[in-house]
Amino acid sequence: MSQQAPAKLKATIIAAHGRHYLAEAGGVKLQCVTRGKKTNVAVGDIVDVTMTSPDQGVIDKIDERKTLLYRSDQYKSKLLAANLTQLFIVVATEPGFADDLVSRSLVAAEAAGIQARLILNKTDVTESLARTRERLQPYASLGYPVHEVSAKAHPDQALAVLKPLLAGQSSILIGQSGMGKSSLINLLVPDADIAVREISAALDTGKHTTTFTRLYQLPELGAGSSIIDSPGFQEFGLYHLSEGMLERAFVDFAPYLGHCKYYNCRHLIEPQCAILAAVADGKITKMRHTLYGQLLHESSQTLY
């Protein structure tokens, strides 16, 4: 009697820890591994899985990605998520947020072709609100929407703001620790804590660890709606972006690109540079140009 061939499925990767992955296919969760030592699978990837038991499988192939968000340092890159359509940077009235992380996240989103938005959380902390709004104004003036919420003090209002933005989108929340990302996730996904415990058990990462990226489907918001929660991180390295990618990832540079005297202008010290002229005229902020110079320097340091 011939043996039945192992079942093959299309699944979505919903969590990753080391070389262990959790995939979901039709509401069923599968523990998956890759063939060999490959670790190039990201949360949000659509994959072909060959079943090896009712709840386990091997990842054979990753479908072509629409987008891929990642950060990198001098030595290696770290995939954050695949097939995203938008990125939310969560900041709060307190503790203070780092402009550097916000700015880098916006550049990463532009380079990956993902819509970026900012969420200002904890707006009930009124004594810091005016100052925080002021700090966010430069991003709003670049065209990045800022949405104000207070996840804990006014949960219903927060849901009313966020749900329309999330409908039909594959979104990721990123931000430093302490900005209230967990409160937002718990608001949007009431069973998130239970899901995290299940995922931790399935990935064998210990009872309390939540330091992995994970995807939650949001079926009540319509087909294709999902939100990815990422661990809070303090740094967002972009060593993988080339010079050309960098200059195009700064939306404020767009009107001036191609107008420099030299076609290979790096926009740092060159004469008759349209970008430097725009900085001098106050059309591009010094903070943004300084970040550009920093990222350009980093991209020349890569060792991988």
Secondary structure per residue as TSV (DSSP state, phi and psi in degrees):
chain	resnum	aa	ss	phi	psi
A	1	M	-	360.0	128.9
A	2	S	-	-77.2	142.3
A	3	Q	-	-74.5	145.5
A	4	Q	-	-72.1	137.4
A	5	A	-	-66.5	144.9
A	6	P	-	-61.0	142.7
A	7	A	-	-68.4	142.9
A	8	K	E	-115.3	138.3
A	9	L	E	-133.1	156.1
A	10	K	E	-95.1	132.0
A	11	A	E	-141.3	161.6
A	12	T	E	-108.4	132.7
A	13	I	E	-75.6	121.4
A	14	I	E	-108.5	-12.5
A	15	A	E	-159.9	153.5
A	16	A	E	-143.7	138.8
A	17	H	E	-148.3	110.2
A	18	G	T	62.5	-126.4
A	19	R	T	-101.8	15.0
A	20	H	E	-106.1	134.6
A	21	Y	E	-128.9	150.2
A	22	L	E	-115.3	125.3
A	23	A	E	-116.2	158.7
A	24	E	E	-129.0	131.6
A	25	A	E	-136.4	113.9
A	26	G	T	56.9	39.3
A	27	G	T	83.8	-6.8
A	28	V	E	-98.8	133.1
A	29	K	E	-94.4	136.1
A	30	L	E	-124.9	131.5
A	31	Q	E	-80.7	127.6
A	32	C	E	-128.6	152.8
A	33	V	E	-128.2	164.1
A	34	T	E	-94.1	162.7
A	35	R	S	-76.2	135.3
A	36	G	T	67.6	-147.3
A	37	K	T	-104.0	15.8
A	38	K	-	-62.8	138.0
A	39	T	-	-131.8	29.6
A	40	N	-	-94.3	30.0
A	41	V	-	-100.3	137.8
A	42	A	-	-119.3	153.3
A	43	V	T	-60.8	134.3
A	44	G	T	99.4	-13.4
A	45	D	-	-65.7	143.5
A	46	I	E	-98.1	125.6
A	47	V	E	-129.5	156.9
A	48	D	E	-93.1	127.3
A	49	V	E	-121.1	134.4
A	50	T	E	-100.2	122.7
A	51	M	E	-70.2	136.1
A	52	T	E	-112.6	-15.4
A	53	S	E	-160.8	174.5
A	54	P	T	-56.8	-27.5
A	55	D	T	-125.6	19.3
A	56	Q	E	-136.5	153.2
A	57	G	E	-160.3	173.1
A	58	V	E	-116.3	133.8
A	59	I	E	-79.7	119.4
A	60	D	E	-91.8	-38.1
A	61	K	E	-156.5	145.1
A	62	I	E	-103.2	128.2
A	63	D	-	-63.8	156.0
A	64	E	-	-58.4	133.9
A	65	R	-	-87.2	142.2
A	66	K	S	-77.3	-40.8
A	67	T	-	-145.3	159.3
A	68	L	E	-144.8	123.4
A	69	L	E	-106.4	127.5
A	70	Y	E	-149.8	160.6
A	71	R	E	-118.9	162.0
A	72	S	E	-152.9	150.8
A	73	D	-	-113.6	-164.3
A	74	Q	S	-61.8	-27.6
A	75	Y	S	-106.9	-32.2
A	76	K	-	-154.4	163.3
A	77	S	E	-111.6	153.9
A	78	K	E	-125.3	117.6
A	79	L	E	-70.2	131.4
A	80	L	E	-96.2	-49.5
A	81	A	E	-169.3	154.2
A	82	A	E	-116.4	156.9
A	83	N	S	61.2	32.1
A	84	L	-	-79.6	150.4
A	85	T	S	-111.4	-22.1
A	86	Q	E	-151.6	155.6
A	87	L	E	-125.0	129.6
A	88	F	E	-107.3	124.3
A	89	I	E	-98.3	117.2
A	90	V	E	-93.1	122.2
A	91	V	E	-124.0	168.4
A	92	A	E	-142.3	162.4
A	93	T	S	-65.3	-35.6
A	94	E	S	-152.6	145.2
A	95	P	S	-65.4	164.3
A	96	G	-	-62.2	148.8
A	97	F	-	-101.7	161.5
A	98	A	-	-94.4	120.6
A	99	D	H	-58.4	-34.8
A	100	D	H	-59.8	-44.0
A	101	L	H	-67.0	-42.0
A	102	V	H	-61.2	-49.3
A	103	S	H	-61.8	-43.1
A	104	R	H	-66.1	-38.2
A	105	S	H	-63.5	-38.5
A	106	L	H	-65.7	-41.2
A	107	V	H	-64.0	-42.9
A	108	A	H	-61.0	-41.7
A	109	A	H	-64.6	-45.6
A	110	E	H	-60.3	-45.3
A	111	A	H	-63.5	-30.0
A	112	A	H	-91.1	-6.5
A	113	G	T	76.0	37.1
A	114	I	-	-117.4	134.8
A	115	Q	E	-64.5	133.1
A	116	A	E	-114.1	141.0
A	117	R	E	-137.8	157.2
A	118	L	E	-112.4	140.5
A	119	I	E	-113.7	121.0
A	120	L	E	-95.5	111.2
A	121	N	E	-99.2	165.8
A	122	K	-	63.4	41.3
A	123	T	T	-69.3	-8.6
A	124	D	T	-73.5	-15.6
A	125	V	-	-81.7	81.3
A	126	T	G	-69.2	-28.3
A	127	E	G	-65.6	-24.3
A	128	S	G	-101.8	-0.6
A	129	L	H	-68.0	-47.2
A	130	A	H	-61.8	-43.9
A	131	R	H	-64.2	-41.2
A	132	T	H	-66.6	-42.3
A	133	R	H	-58.3	-41.1
A	134	E	H	-61.0	-42.3
A	135	R	H	-66.5	-27.3
A	136	L	H	-87.4	-12.5
A	137	Q	H	-56.8	-41.7
A	138	P	H	-58.6	-33.9
A	139	Y	H	-74.1	-40.9
A	140	A	H	-62.0	-38.6
A	141	S	H	-70.6	-16.7
A	142	L	T	-83.6	-5.7
A	143	G	T	102.8	6.8
A	144	Y	-	-89.5	118.1
A	145	P	-	-65.2	142.1
A	146	V	E	-114.6	121.8
A	147	H	E	-110.9	126.8
A	148	E	E	-98.4	131.6
A	149	V	-	-144.3	166.0
A	150	S	-	-138.0	93.9
A	151	A	T	-58.3	-38.8
A	152	K	T	-89.3	-43.3
A	153	A	T	-77.1	-36.3
A	154	H	-	-134.3	68.2
A	155	P	H	-61.5	-37.8
A	156	D	H	-65.7	-42.6
A	157	Q	H	-63.0	-40.7
A	158	A	H	-61.4	-43.2
A	159	L	H	-63.6	-38.9
A	160	A	H	-63.7	-34.1
A	161	V	H	-74.3	-44.8
A	162	L	H	-82.7	-37.7
A	163	K	H	-57.1	-46.5
A	164	P	H	-62.3	-31.3
A	165	L	H	-71.7	-29.2
A	166	L	H	-89.4	-17.8
A	167	A	T	-61.7	123.7
A	168	G	T	75.2	5.7
A	169	Q	-	-111.8	152.9
A	170	S	E	-104.1	106.6
A	171	S	E	-115.0	157.2
A	172	I	E	-129.6	141.9
A	173	L	E	-102.9	125.6
A	174	I	E	-130.4	158.1
A	175	G	-	164.2	167.8
A	176	Q	-	-70.8	162.9
A	177	S	T	-62.7	146.0
A	178	G	T	92.6	-2.4
A	179	M	S	-86.6	-9.5
A	180	G	S	95.6	22.5
A	181	K	H	-60.3	-42.8
A	182	S	H	-61.3	-40.2
A	183	S	H	-62.8	-39.1
A	184	L	H	-66.8	-43.7
A	185	I	H	-62.9	-44.2
A	186	N	H	-64.6	-29.2
A	187	L	H	-70.8	-44.5
A	188	L	H	-79.0	-31.7
A	189	V	-	-126.3	87.8
A	190	P	T	-55.5	-28.2
A	191	D	T	-96.3	18.8
A	192	A	H	-57.5	-41.1
A	193	D	H	-62.2	-42.2
A	194	I	H	-64.3	-44.0
A	195	A	H	-60.0	-41.3
A	196	V	H	-62.9	-41.4
A	197	R	H	-64.0	-42.2
A	198	E	H	-61.9	-45.1
A	199	I	H	-64.9	-43.6
A	200	S	H	-57.0	-43.6
A	201	A	H	-65.4	-44.7
A	202	A	H	-65.6	-35.9
A	203	L	H	-90.1	-2.0
A	204	D	T	56.2	46.6
A	205	T	-	-103.9	13.4
A	206	G	-	91.6	160.8
A	207	K	S	-66.0	-37.8
A	208	H	S	-107.7	-2.5
A	209	T	-	-77.9	132.7
A	210	T	-	-127.9	27.0
A	211	T	-	-88.8	32.5
A	212	F	S	-121.6	155.5
A	213	T	-	-77.9	139.4
A	214	R	E	-144.7	149.1
A	215	L	E	-109.2	134.5
A	216	Y	E	-117.7	128.9
A	217	Q	E	-74.6	145.9
A	218	L	-	-123.3	66.6
A	219	P	G	-59.7	-28.0
A	220	E	G	-69.2	-14.4
A	221	L	G	-96.7	6.2
A	222	G	-	107.5	162.9
A	223	A	T	-57.6	140.0
A	224	G	T	80.4	4.0
A	225	S	-	-86.6	125.2
A	226	S	E	-152.9	158.9
A	227	I	E	-133.9	136.2
A	228	I	E	-110.2	129.7
A	229	D	E	-102.7	132.2
A	230	S	-	-115.8	154.1
A	231	P	-	-61.7	147.3
A	232	G	-	-64.5	133.2
A	233	F	-	-133.7	154.1
A	234	Q	S	-96.0	-18.9
A	235	E	-	-128.2	148.1
A	236	F	-	-133.5	88.1
A	237	G	-	-74.9	140.0
A	238	L	B	-128.1	42.9
A	239	Y	T	-63.7	-19.2
A	240	H	T	-81.8	-9.2
A	241	L	-	-84.8	128.4
A	242	S	-	-77.8	170.3
A	243	E	H	-54.7	-48.1
A	244	G	H	-62.2	-41.3
A	245	M	H	-65.2	-39.0
A	246	L	H	-64.3	-50.6
A	247	E	H	-63.0	-32.0
A	248	R	H	-79.3	-17.1
A	249	A	H	-84.6	-6.0
A	250	F	-	-97.7	102.6
A	251	V	G	-59.4	-32.0
A	252	D	G	-72.0	-14.6
A	253	F	G	-81.8	-21.9
A	254	A	G	-50.0	-45.4
A	255	P	G	-64.7	-18.3
A	256	Y	G	-106.8	-13.3
A	257	L	T	-64.3	138.6
A	258	G	T	88.4	-2.1
A	259	H	-	-109.5	6.2
A	260	C	S	-77.3	159.2
A	261	K	S	-63.9	-41.4
A	262	Y	S	-103.0	132.9
A	263	Y	T	-65.1	-27.5
A	264	N	T	-102.5	30.0
A	265	C	-	-61.1	136.2
A	266	R	-	-98.7	-2.5
A	267	H	S	63.5	37.1
A	268	L	S	-114.6	-58.5
A	269	I	S	-137.4	4.8
A	270	E	-	-68.2	146.3
A	271	P	T	-70.1	150.8
A	272	Q	T	51.1	46.1
A	273	C	-	-93.6	125.4
A	274	A	H	-65.7	-33.2
A	275	I	H	-67.9	-47.3
A	276	L	H	-62.3	-37.3
A	277	A	H	-63.8	-39.8
A	278	A	H	-66.9	-35.0
A	279	V	H	-65.3	-45.6
A	280	A	H	-61.6	-33.6
A	281	D	T	-83.9	-2.7
A	282	G	T	79.6	11.8
A	283	K	S	-82.4	-24.2
A	284	I	S	-121.3	132.3
A	285	T	-	-73.3	151.2
A	286	K	H	-61.8	-36.4
A	287	M	H	-58.9	-43.7
A	288	R	H	-68.1	-41.0
A	289	H	H	-68.7	-37.2
A	290	T	H	-62.1	-43.1
A	291	L	H	-61.4	-42.8
A	292	Y	H	-56.6	-46.4
A	293	G	H	-61.8	-39.9
A	294	Q	H	-63.8	-46.0
A	295	L	H	-66.6	-35.3
A	296	L	H	-63.7	-40.9
A	297	H	H	-64.9	-44.4
A	298	E	H	-61.1	-41.0
A	299	S	H	-65.5	-18.8
A	300	S	T	-88.4	-2.2
A	301	Q	S	-99.2	-1.8
A	302	T	-	-63.7	142.3
A	303	L	-	-115.6	-2.7
A	304	Y	-	-104.9	360.0
